[in-house]
Amino acid sequence: MKSMKPMLMAVPLLLASAFAQADTNCGKVTIADMNWSSASLIANIDRFILENGYGCEAELVPGDTMPTGTAMIEKGEPDIAPEMWSNAMKDALDKGVAEKRLRFAGNSLSDGGEEGFWVPQYMVDKDPSLATIEGVLKNAAMFKHPEDPEQSAFYGCPAGWNCQISSGNIFTALKLKDAGFDLIDPGSGAGLSGSIAKAYARQEPWFGYYWAPTAVLGKYKMVKVDFGSGVDKEEFINCSSNIDCLEPKVTMYPPSLVQTVTTEDFAAKSPAAYDYLSKRSFKNDKMNELLAWMEDNQADGDVAMEYYLTNNKSDWTKWVSADVAVKVQKALDNL
């Protein structure tokens, strides 16, 4: 019996070794590199960690929400969509999961996509009441209209964007027109962000619609105005976001679900790599900051990946095991 003890002890060690070996050889993996900055950054982070930490042969492929989701459901590729705004094709994705074609790994953005009506932080620092819609309405005269001194300015979502409908309906529900506000169409995303930049440069009042994560909210500290209503998701879906909504009621914007989606084949074949994806998530404040850095430095997803992993070790090491962290750090040191 004594001679059997070392052999018996070796069995779990051998099994553990085999399991670790299997986990670190996940084979070829395709990752959708979506055509916006935050998704491209996450895709590059996933490529680097899966390659260097899990032994995957990771490849980035061009992606966008609808075509990527459809291809994953119908063709089983790409293997990973790192930042899928799920509400855009919720029914199809849910069906893909039910049919064991897809799996939701976790939330790419832990706060979800964020929308709201905002004012600059410097205004709230001077008057905390401006963080509420009551405070904004009482001080409507502060928000000078650029073309009409008789009116106050509210900068809405650009014409033709989906958010034009919801921001217009919520503008109506809050009775902003009765308080003297004019709903200004900024003409474009650049026009909207430019109006914030201009107000910041002059430290002037600004009130309007915006969303996160974005470079703009990384550069310019803004406060989301509290409507005092909470979120009424049914009201938002059935009326606020509907062009035919005749009597909108006040509601805050519900967060948009932003998830990491994988194929079922990948998740089953590579459980350790899938586990990493289930833990990898960003808060909007951090992503806003990273997007601002990317814009200021004209950095693409690959450059931003190196910047993030180098400067945020305490964050990304929570997503992986200690041995994987060592491998990733070693690869990072060799860049």
C-alpha angles and dihedrals in degrees: 000000000000092000091050094058098077089046093051091047089051094056098072089041091054091046091049090049092050091048092049090048091051091047093052095051104064095151125214115358127183119207124194111238099203119209099250129078104249093048092047091050092051092046091054092047090051092048093052096045095043092047099045101028103037104025094244122156092229123191130182117224127186114266148175131181104263101033093044094049092047093048092049091052098042103031104021093239147146094036096216136032102189098192114026117169090214100193089068090071103007098147094050093047093047089050090049090054092046090052092051093245097112140028130202105228098187144291115309089197110036092201092046123227106318129214132173150120111286143193127192118272091235090063093053090046088060096039117016091194088074088075086074130064089235090059092047093050092049090052099040092130090066092068099077117205110234093225108021120047090193092065139057122234128243114175110215134192114288117268114267095028119113091239090062088078097049096041090049093049093047089047086057095044091053090051090231092156090058088054090055101264122143117208103233121202104216090202096229144009088265090052091052095048090043091057089055092047091050093049091049093050090054096033088234129152117274131178127179153101124303141149142216150269092041138132089240093063088045092056100036119044108226134177121223109232114238112228091195089233104096118216119312100188095183092051091049095049098040100038120359094057094038121097090213094055105130102176109029118189126212116272136150115241113269113231115260114239110245112185144172108240125194135179115259089238092059093046092050095043097045110033096163093050090046090051089056091052091050090057100039108101140142133213115228094242090058093044092048088053092049093048091051089052091050092051095046092049097037086234125168124215094273095053091043090051091059091046092051098045092046095050103034106048093138089060104045096040088066089065097057141044120265094256092050090049090055091052093047093047091050091053090046091052089053096054 
